[in-house]
């Protein structure tokens, strides 16, 4: 995610507060979520009321497709930012590709370096 500047900044900001979820060395990995309905509910829970901006999309961290996504963590350990749509599209593809490449199944842990 480090080559997606606004998404990387959002992740850095959120990892620096709360429980540091997903940050390498924190002891709190994110865990993959394979249930698409739950992932959609996670996304709605945190981005559902975000005001749309032209050319921007709501970016949530932890990711919706993790067990820590949505409102699973306390508010101090999660957050959103409006980021360029093209970054959001790239991020989604990278996450899915990462899951496939690393053969992560439901509840497998991973780290997010930015």
N, C-alpha and C positions, 0 to 999 in steps of 0.2 A: 504493500500500500504506500510505500515511501515515495513512489513516483507520481502519486496523485496528490498534489500539494494541499488542496483544501480538505480532502478526506483525511490525509495524514495529520494535518493540524487538528482536526476534530478528534481523531483517535488519541493523539498525544495529550490534548487537553483533558479528555475524559479519563485516560489511563493515569494521569497525574493526580487525580483526586480519588476519593472512595477507596475501594479495595484493590485497585490496580489490575482489574480483571483483564486477562489476555496478554499482559505485559510480560515479556521474557524475564525470568528470574523472580517474578512476584509470588509464585506458588499457587496462583489462581488461573489455570488455563481456561480458555473458552472451550465448550464442548459442542460438537456438531449436533444439530437437530435435523432429522430427516422428515419429520411430519410437516408437509406443506401447509396444511390448514392451521397448525399451531404457529408456523412461521408467519403466515399472513396475519394472524391475530396479533402476534408480537409487533409486527410493523404498524398495524392500525392503532395499537395501544399507545405507541409513542409518537407516531407521525400523523395519526388521523386528524388531529386538529391543527397541524402546521399550516400556516398560510402559504399558498403557492406563490412563487415568484417566477417571473418570466425567465426561462432558461435554467432554472434551479430546481433541485429535487431534494427531498428530505433524506438525510443520511443519519442513520441511527447506529449507535454503538453502545453496548455490544450488538453484533449483527442479529437480525431477526432470525436467521437460520442457525441460532445457537440456543442452548438451554438457558443461557444467561440473558437472552434477548427479551424485548418487551419490558414488562414491569417485574421480571423475576428478581432483579436486584434492587436495592434501595436507590432512591433518586440520586444520591451523591455518587453512585457508581455507574451511572448511565447518562446518556445525553443525545441530543440531536443538533444538526446544523444544516442549513440550506447550502448545497454545493452544486457546482455545474452538473447539468444532466449528463454530459459526456463522461465526466469522472465517475458518476454513479453507475452508468452503463458498464464502464470498464471494470469497476470494482466487482460488480455482480458476476461478470464472466471470470474474473480472476479467482474469486472465492469458489465458484463451482469447479473450475479447472483444478484448483488446489485440492479440493476434497477428492476429486477423481484421481489425480496424480498420486496423492499420498494414501489413497484407498481408505479414507476415513469413513467409518460407519457411525451410526447413531451413538452418541455420548463419548466418542473419541475426543480427547483433548488436543488443543493446539495453541500456539502463541501467535501474536500479531506484532510484528516489528515495524516501526515507522521511523 
